[in-house]
Amino acid sequence: MNAPSNIVQILSNDQLREIFYQGQLDKLYQQCFSEPPYCEYFSPGKVWEIMTSYIKHGVFFISHDQAGQATGFVASIPLKDEPEVLALAKPFGFNEEEDWYAADLGVAKSARRQGLGSRLSLTMVDNTPAKHILLRTSKLNLASRQLNEAVGFRLVPGLTQVVRQERQNGKTEDDERIFLVYDKK
């Protein structure tokens, strides 16, 4: 299935570099994850590293508004490329050969509550070659959980993880994450 016209797949580092070094993606990523419940900090170098790994290993899409400004992003990678999550998921029946991990989803404040998050998520689902797609979100992120359940993800009871991450205030703190799964038929 082809992505809607304002959602494009990023296939190369050159394509990413054009958008990234205009400051769009770094700022958007920071905006999405600097807010509660995450309040996380990622350096521009770390954001670049994350996004280039999506291109190398998985599928990565970016949305743009009519002015050409990045408004959202979504990515998935093979579950085997996220070993810590794979180790947690294996006892729940997930495997490294058929299953993928929905690694990121973010939408600019100005584009929220307009269906873009759902469109990005469904674009990722449609373009991910997996039997199951597993995603992780903060236990406190009710908006993320509601969005993902609305597009067909369901909670994996008992599958949780505590993530340590640097916060905007410079402290490193724990955050409990829950997992949801999309079963592709």
N, C-alpha and C positions, 0 to 999 in steps of 0.2 A: 504494500500500500504506500502511496506517495504521501509525504507530509504536506499539510496545508501550505500555501504560498509564502506565508510569513514565518514559517518554521523551516529551517534549512539544516541539513546534515553537514557537520564539519568533518571533512575527510583527510585533511592534511595540516601539518604544523604551519605551513605558509598561510593557509586559509585562516587558521586560528590566530596567527601572529598579526594579521591585518586588523582584526577586531580587538585583540587583546591589548596591543600597544597603542590603541587609541584611548585606552583607559576604560573602555566600556565593560569588559568582562571582569576585570579585577574589582572595579567599583561595585558592579552588580553582585558578585559573589560575596564581597564584604558586607554589602547591604543586607543580603538575604540571611547570612549566618551571624551577623553581629547583633541581631535583635533577639529578645527572649523567644523561646526558652533557651536558645543556644548561647547567645552572647559570646560567640567564639571569635578568635582572631586568627587570620591566615595572612602571611606575608605575600606580596605579589609573586615572589619566586615559588612559594608553595602552591599558590593557585595555578600558576603556569605548569608546574609539575603534575598536579592533579589532572588538569585538562588535557595535557599531552598524553598522559597515560590512557585517558578515555579514547583518544583517537587511535592510539597504538593497539589497544586491546579490545575495545568495545565499540559501542555506538554512542554518538554525541550530537545533540541537536541544540541549536540556538534559535530563539525567536527574535524578530525585529518589529518595531512599530513602523508606521508610514514614513517617518523621518530617517529610518535606518539605524535607530538606536536599539541596542540589545535590551530586550525586555524579559528574557527568561532563558533557561537552559535545562537540559535533562540528559542523563547519561546512564548507560548500563554496561557492565563488564561481565565476563564469565565468572562464575562463583569461585572457580579455582584460582583466580587472580586476586581474591580477597581471602587469604588463608585463615585469618582469625575468625571471620564470619563463617567460612566453610567448616572449620572445626566445631563451632557452636551448632551449625545447622545439620551436620551429618546425622547426629542421633535422632533428628526429627524427620529423616527420610530424604533429605536433599543430597544431591551428588554433584561432583565436579564436572562430569561429562555432559549432562543435559540441562543443568540449571544455571541461571545468571543472577546477578545482583544489580538492582536498581541503585546505582551509586550516588546520584545527585538529582535534585529537582529544586529549582529556585525561580521565583517570579518577582520582578521589580514591584515595589509598592504601588507605583502608578498604574500597573497592569493587573492588579489583583482583583478578585471578585468579578471577573469578566469571562471566566471559562478558560483562560489561557493555561492554568496549571493542569486542568483536565485534558486539554488538547495536547500539551507537551507529554503528559504521562501516557496517553493513548498512542501518540506517535512513537514513543519509546517502546511500548508494548508491541505494537505492530511490526517494529523493525528489529526486535530482539529475537535471535534464533535460539529459543530455549523452550524447555518443557514447562518449567516454573520460573518465575521471576520473584526473587526475594528482596524486600526492601526493609530498611531500618529507619526509624524515626524516634525522636524523643518521646518518652512516655507522657510528657507534658504538652506536646505539640498536637493539640486536638484538631486544629485546622488541617494539618498534614494527614492525620488519620482519617478525617472525614472526607477529604478530597480523594485519597487513595481508595477508600472503601466505596465511594461513589462510582469509581471507574472499574471496580471489580476485584480489588485486592481484599483479602480477608486476614484477620488476625491469626497468628500462629501461637496458640495458647502455650505458655511456659517458655517460649524462646525469648530470652532477654539478654542484654549485655550492658555492662557498665563501661562507659567511654570516658577517658581522661583527656581533657582538651584545654588549651590555653584560652582564657577568657579575655574580653576587651579590657578588663581591669589589670591584666598582667598575671593574675593568679591561674594556677592549673587546678581544675575542679572536675569532679565526677558528674556524669549525667546518665541516668538509666534510659536505655533504648529498648523499644519493642520492635517486633518484626511482623511484617505482613507479607502475604504471598499472592501472586496472580498465577492461576493455573491456566496455561494455554492448552487449547484442545487440538 
